[in-house]
Amino acid sequence: MVWPVGMESDMLKKIGILLEMIKFKHTVFAMPFALMGAFLAGRGFPPLSIVFWVVIAMVGARTAAMTFNRIVDRRFDAENPRTARRAIPAGEVTLFQSWVMVIAASLLFFFGCAMMNRLALLIAPLALSLTFVYSLTKRFTWLCHVVLGIALAFSPLGGWVAVAGSLNGYPWVLSLGVLFWVAGFDCIYACMDAEVDRDAGLYSMPATFGRKKAFGLAVLFHVLAFLLFIVTGIEQGMNSVYFLGVALAGGALFYQHIIVNPRDLSRIQMSFFSMNGFIALTLFVVTCLSLAMKG
């Protein structure tokens, strides 16, 4: 098919804007935990077809959730200097295009789950609904960070179900660890908008309790996450390689709270993106290595 002159480049540009709007590269936060759940269920490398559909489902779910977030928060984004240049308030992406993306990504998610097994498809509506609900929680509760944690805690559970086809033997402490890890870093990230959120009548831990107390809660969440990741390893009979990885992840969590504090948020991008991506990938890799060595 021959595209009209300039049409192909315009389409590629629009796709690039859409992917940047939802921060597609940050899929790295949840994807490793979904694969970690799959590897734990299979006690090693699961069938490639299952890995493929787990990846497809995760991409679909996160794309739908992030686009929905951008749609419902567009008015608040427009009034926030930090987010005013996001694609929707800036007029680079229309609401129609955004809703098409939500629907298409949701269908992709459900299709991926259907290709796994019946249980994966049954829990899919709850998992996706939680990601949508999170986008609305800042309007009425400061527990919004915990809700996001619950939504992402479905990642390892989904990976497990994709392989096992049941919840029997699932390490629930792993999902709890993900919950508190996510709640902690989201609480820190929300500190950037504490004053703006408060003025807009939105709720978050920093906006409700102040940055200092929010950082204290984030420390508590991350300590709990660290301990729960250790318990996961003990329950699953992992070897020393896994626990070395947990120690590295714990060091990364500790580092986040050193380079960012309530009075200085200048390095929060490094804290939020680099360190958390490192934590997720590290735990996945050491899980794979530990299982391979045991096998």
KOLDOSE-78703 format. One line per field, with one value per residue (C-alpha): residue number from 0; z, x, y. Coordinates in steps of 0.02 Angstrom, whole numbers, plus 50000, padded with zeros to 5 digits. Layout:
BEGIN
resi	NUM;...
pz	Z;...
px	X;...
py	Y;...
//
This chain:
BEGIN
resi	0;1;2;3;4;5;6;7;8;9;10;11;12;13;14;15;16;17;18;19;20;21;22;23;24;25;26;27;28;29;30;31;32;33;34;35;36;37;38;39;40;41;42;43;44;45;46;47;48;49;50;51;52;53;54;55;56;57;58;59;60;61;62;63;64;65;66;67;68;69;70;71;72;73;74;75;76;77;78;79;80;81;82;83;84;85;86;87;88;89;90;91;92;93;94;95;96;97;98;99;100;101;102;103;104;105;106;107;108;109;110;111;112;113;114;115;116;117;118;119;120;121;122;123;124;125;126;127;128;129;130;131;132;133;134;135;136;137;138;139;140;141;142;143;144;145;146;147;148;149;150;151;152;153;154;155;156;157;158;159;160;161;162;163;164;165;166;167;168;169;170;171;172;173;174;175;176;177;178;179;180;181;182;183;184;185;186;187;188;189;190;191;192;193;194;195;196;197;198;199;200;201;202;203;204;205;206;207;208;209;210;211;212;213;214;215;216;217;218;219;220;221;222;223;224;225;226;227;228;229;230;231;232;233;234;235;236;237;238;239;240;241;242;243;244;245;246;247;248;249;250;251;252;253;254;255;256;257;258;259;260;261;262;263;264;265;266;267;268;269;270;271;272;273;274;275;276;277;278;279;280;281;282;283;284;285;286;287;288;289;290;291;292;293;294
pz	50000;49953;50081;50027;50041;50221;50290;50351;50443;50522;50582;50656;50742;50814;50877;50957;51045;51107;51174;51261;51332;51424;51463;51374;51425;51607;51572;51642;51819;51813;51672;51768;51911;51791;51716;51890;51935;51776;51809;51989;51935;51808;51924;51777;51601;51552;51373;51255;51199;51378;51397;51236;51294;51466;51381;51265;51409;51515;51373;51340;51523;51558;51396;51432;51613;51575;51432;51541;51674;51551;51493;51665;51733;51583;51673;51822;51707;51614;51776;51839;51770;51778;51671;51564;51412;51414;51248;51286;51372;51243;51103;51023;51049;51042;51164;51024;50985;51170;51195;51041;51120;51285;51197;51082;51223;51335;51197;51175;51362;51363;51207;51286;51443;51340;51251;51419;51506;51576;51748;51675;51575;51728;51836;51693;51720;51904;51867;51731;51832;51976;51861;51802;51978;52034;51916;52010;52189;52209;52206;52371;52466;52510;52499;52310;52316;52401;52268;52134;52230;52234;52047;52008;52134;52005;51893;51975;52011;51828;51775;51896;51833;51652;51685;51826;51775;51961;52120;52213;52291;52238;52350;52406;52500;52330;52282;52453;52422;52253;52334;52464;52343;52221;52358;52425;52263;52207;52372;52344;52164;52221;52326;52168;52156;52341;52338;52168;52221;52384;52292;52167;52306;52263;52390;52407;52558;52526;52495;52650;52777;52705;52620;52779;52842;52667;52656;52824;52760;52602;52708;52804;52642;52571;52728;52720;52535;52570;52707;52602;52457;52580;52641;52460;52434;52592;52545;52369;52425;52330;52346;52396;52223;52250;52422;52353;52225;52363;52455;52297;52281;52464;52431;52286;52397;52529;52396;52341;52514;52520;52355;52377;52533;52575;52550;52391;52252;52115;52089;52098;51915;51953;52108;52023;51855;51865;52038;52024;51853;51925;52072;51962;51838;51974;52066;51903;51849;52016;52022;51851;51903;52067;51982;51846;51974;52073;51916
px	50000;50066;50037;50008;50165;50193;50053;50169;50281;50129;50065;50234;50241;50066;50113;50268;50163;50039;50178;50261;50092;50075;50262;50266;50447;50392;50307;50471;50404;50266;50321;50465;50348;50221;50359;50425;50255;50256;50431;50387;50231;50330;50480;50583;50562;50378;50323;50370;50189;50137;50277;50219;50038;50091;50190;50045;49921;50034;50064;49877;49829;49957;49921;49734;49759;49882;49779;49622;49721;49771;49590;49509;49649;49660;49584;49700;49849;49810;49812;49975;50133;50225;50097;50021;50120;50052;49978;49792;49795;49923;49804;49925;49804;49614;49494;49427;49601;49632;49470;49508;49675;49592;49468;49598;49721;49585;49533;49716;49727;49571;49627;49796;49712;49592;49740;49814;49672;49497;49548;49659;49510;49396;49508;49549;49399;49442;49626;49589;49450;49570;49691;49548;49483;49655;49643;49488;49543;49640;49472;49416;49555;49739;49749;49764;49945;49889;49755;49889;49992;49845;49821;50004;50003;49899;50054;50142;49973;49927;50093;50067;49889;49949;50060;49972;49792;49747;49790;49847;50017;50026;50147;50031;50174;50249;50095;50100;50281;50238;50092;50201;50344;50228;50136;50303;50375;50209;50197;50370;50329;50168;50273;50310;50126;50083;50040;49953;49848;49800;49745;49645;49556;49643;49702;49871;49978;50094;49946;49854;49993;50136;50295;50389;50257;50230;50415;50403;50258;50356;50501;50381;50306;50478;50538;50383;50413;50593;50541;50401;50521;50632;50484;50440;50611;50599;50426;50483;50643;50756;50945;51075;51074;50896;50932;51085;50966;50845;50992;51034;50851;50852;51006;50917;50767;50882;50971;50805;50778;50953;50953;50776;50705;50556;50663;50752;50656;50779;50837;50667;50673;50826;50740;50575;50631;50810;50805;50632;50668;50828;50733;50602;50728;50848;50715;50659;50836;50888;50726;50765;50945;50893;50764;50887;51019;50893;50831
py	50000;50172;50308;50490;50596;50647;50537;50400;50522;50605;50436;50392;50561;50536;50362;50435;50568;50437;50326;50473;50526;50361;50346;50179;50146;50137;49971;49905;49934;49803;49686;49602;49557;49480;49375;49336;49264;49160;49091;49048;48955;48855;48834;48891;48957;48942;48905;49047;49062;49100;49228;49310;49326;49389;49527;49569;49575;49684;49807;49816;49840;49975;50068;50068;50122;50263;50332;50328;50421;50556;50575;50594;50703;50819;50968;50950;50922;51083;51182;51105;51188;51021;50930;51068;51012;50835;50784;50806;50977;51035;50985;50861;50717;50727;50646;50537;50471;50440;50344;50238;50197;50148;50033;49955;49925;49852;49731;49684;49648;49540;49447;49412;49345;49238;49160;49108;49017;49035;49096;49232;49296;49287;49397;49516;49633;49656;49688;49817;49900;49930;50021;50133;50163;50221;50370;50430;50399;50562;50648;50572;50480;50497;50307;50327;50265;50105;50079;50094;49967;49846;49867;49829;49686;49592;49585;49436;49355;49368;49293;49148;49115;49121;48970;48876;48908;48919;49014;48859;48890;49071;49171;49310;49393;49435;49536;49621;49665;49741;49835;49922;49951;50041;50137;50197;50264;50338;50429;50503;50552;50638;50758;50857;50906;50921;51106;51099;50949;51034;51192;51087;50992;50829;50702;50619;50582;50731;50848;50785;50760;50862;50805;50758;50637;50570;50527;50441;50335;50296;50233;50120;50053;50015;49928;49818;49783;49733;49613;49538;49506;49412;49310;49271;49197;49093;49027;48984;48899;49018;49010;49140;49220;49277;49349;49440;49518;49568;49649;49747;49799;49851;49956;50040;50076;50150;50254;50329;50398;50472;50566;50634;50716;50830;50986;50933;50846;50892;50712;50631;50577;50470;50403;50363;50296;50231;50152;50074;50002;49929;49852;49767;49699;49641;49541;49460;49414;49340;49241;49166;49128;49050;48938;48889;48841;48738;48653
//
